[in-house]
């Protein structure tokens, strides 16, 4: 995403930039509209334009509040899934050890390597919507080795089944994590956001070119710009100061390494 380098900046800077850009566009709209359309001053037209501007941005504000709630809910779900992924990683390692054979124990380093690749390689790649080919290969190697072994007696069958469930869960949670890197909100909603903003600025272009009117337009737009910045920040869970933490997976790897 072309915005990724900008969104890696401190949240305060991101929010301030959104506020200044949106407020600046709103304040400039009457001057641009007046210059292009050569409109004479009219108190009636100015009042109508300002009322229409407020209606459009009121609708915009309600829409952004809804989108922010949706994005925040999705953000919490991603963090919850990371905790579940860490737990599945730990459960898989515990099952490999409890199966009690050298063949299963020999798979543990491969599982540890997969976890390390998530932390060191895939976490960066997924911030731009990518994935780690090395992590994919490492997990496939672990899964193939486990499925090729099988338990050598019925007493270990339950542990083996639990191991397979943990591996299936790991795979599913990984795919969910990678899918979430693109953001929770669909493109159609962002198209609607841009459309409403263009409509608001077009209506503002018919307002009078006065300092007081520009300040009024900019103040409303600044509030919308602040809310819009929050939606963008929260919607991308792996970018910026409030990105989802990889700490649960790191802790699981530490516990696995200490397990004997």
N, C-alpha and C positions, 0 to 999 in steps of 0.2 A: 504494500500500500504506500502511495506517495506521501501520505501524511505521517508515516511511521517515525522518521527522524524528528519531526516537530513534536509529536506526542511523547517522545522520550524525555522531553524537557520537564522541569518541575511543573506540577499542576497549576501553581499560581501563575506562572508565565503563560501556560496554555489558556487558562481562563481569561487572563488579562488581554491576550491577543484576540480571542473571540469577541470579547466585549468591545474592544476598540474598533475592530473591523466592522462589526455589525452596527454599532452606534455611529461610526463614521459614515458608513453608507447611507444610513437613515438621515443623518444631518445634511449630507450632500445632495440627497435626492431632489429636494425642491429647487436647488440652484441648478442642477443638471437639467431637470425638467423645464424650468423656466427659460434656460438658455436655448434648449432645443426646440421647445414648443412656442416660445415667445409669448407667454401668457401674461395678460395684464393683471395687476393686483385686483383681487376680489375677495372680500370678507366671506361672502356666501360660499364661494368655491373652496376657500381655505377651510372653513368650518366643516363642509361636507367631506373633504379629503381627510381631515383629521379624524372625523368620526369613523369613516371607512377604514382608515389605518388602524384605529384602536380595535375595531371589530375583527379585522384580519389577525392582528397580533394576539388578541384574546383567544381566538381559535387556535392559533399557533402555540400559545402558552399551555392550553389544556392538552394539546397533542403531545407537546414535549414532556409534560408531567407524566402522562401515560407511558411514553417511551422510556422515561427515566426509571419508572417503577418496574417496567419489563426488563430493562437492562440490569438493574440492581438485583432482581430476582435471579436472572441468568448468571450473574457474577457470583452470587452466593452458591448456586448449584455447581458451578465449575470448581469453586474452592472445596465444596463437599466431595466432589468426585476425585479431587486430588488426594484427599484424606483416604477415600476408599481405595484408590489405586495404590497408595503406600501400604495400606493394610493387606491388600491382596499380594503385594510383593513380599511382605513379611510372612504371610501364610504359606506362600509357595516355597519359600526358603525353609520354613519350619517343617513342612511336609517332606521335602527332599532329605532333610536330616533325620527325621523320625522314621523314614522308610528303612534306614539302617543298613544299606548296602553300599559298597564302594562305587557302584555304577551310578546310583542316584546322587550320592555325595559329590561325584565328579561333575555334576551338572550345576552345582551351586556357583562356581566361579563365572560360568556363562550368564547366570541370572544376575549376579552382581555387576557384571560388565554391561548388561542391558540397562540396569538401573542407573549406572554411572553415565551411560550415553544419553539417557533422558535428561539428566542434570546438566551435563557438560556440552551436549551437542543439540539435542532436540529442543530444549527450552528456548534457545536463541532462534532456531529455525522457525518454530511455531509462532513467534511474535510477528513474522511477516507472512504467515499462512502456509509455511512449509513443514516438512517433516524430515527426520534423520534417516537416511538410507541405511546407515550403520546400525541404528537402533532396530530398524525393521529386520535386518539380517540377523542381529543378535537374538532377537526374540524368536524368530523362525528356527534358529539353531537350537534354542532351549526347548521349544515346543516339539520339534521333530525328535530330539533325543529322548525326551520323556515318553512320548507316544510309542517310540520304538522299543522301550524297555519293558514296561509292564511288571506287575508284582510276581514274585516267584512262589507265593503261597496265598491262601485265602485270608490269612490274618492281616496281610498288608493291603488287601483290596480296598478297604474303606479309606485308608490313608491315600492310596493312589487315586481313588475317585475324587477325594478332596483336593488333591494336587491338580488334577485336570480341571476342576471347577475354578480353582484360583487362577490357572493360566487362561481359561476362557474369560474370566472376569477382567484380568489384566488387559487382554486384547480389546475387549469391549470398551473399557474405561479409557484406554489410550486413544481409540478412534473417536470417542466422545470429546476428549480433550483437544484433539487436533481439529475436529469440526468446530469447536467453540472458539478457536483462534481467529476465525473470520468475523466474529461478532454475532450477537444474538438477533439483531434487527435486520430484516430483509432489505434488499435494495429498493424495493417499491416504497417502503416507508421513508427512506432517505430521499427518494425522488419527490415524495409529497412534501417533505420538509423544505427542500430547495424551492419547489414550486410556490409554497406559501410565502417564503421569504421574498421571492421575486415579485409576487403580487403585492405584498406590503410595500416594497420599495417603489413599485409602479404607482400605487395610490399616493404615496408620500410625495411623488414628483409633482402632483397637482396642488400641493400646499404652497402658501406664500413664502417668499424668500426673505424671511425675517429671522433675527437672532433668537427671539423668544420661541418661534415655532420650531426652529432647528433644535433648540435645547429640549423641547417637549418630545420631539420625534426621537432624538438620541437617547433620552432617558428611558423611554419604553423599550427601545431596541437594545439598550445595554442589559436590561433585565432578561430579555429573551436570549441575548448572546451568552450570558452567564449560564442560563439553564441549558442551552444548546451545548456549551462546552462540557458540562457535567454529563450529559447523555453520551457524548463522544468518548469521554474518559472512561466511563463505567462500561460502555458497550464492548470495549476491546480489553479482555481480561489479562492479556499477557504483555501489555505495553504500559509504561509509565510508572509513577510512584505508587499507585494503588493496584498494581498488577497482582495476580494470584501468586502466592508464594510456593516455591518448590521445596520449602523446608520439610514438609511431612515425608516426602520421598527421600530426602537426605537423611532424616532421622531413621527411617526404615532401613536404609543401607548400612548405617552405623550399627544398628541393632543386629542386623543379619551378619555383619562382619564379626561381631563379638560373640555370636551364638556358636557354641561348640557341641 
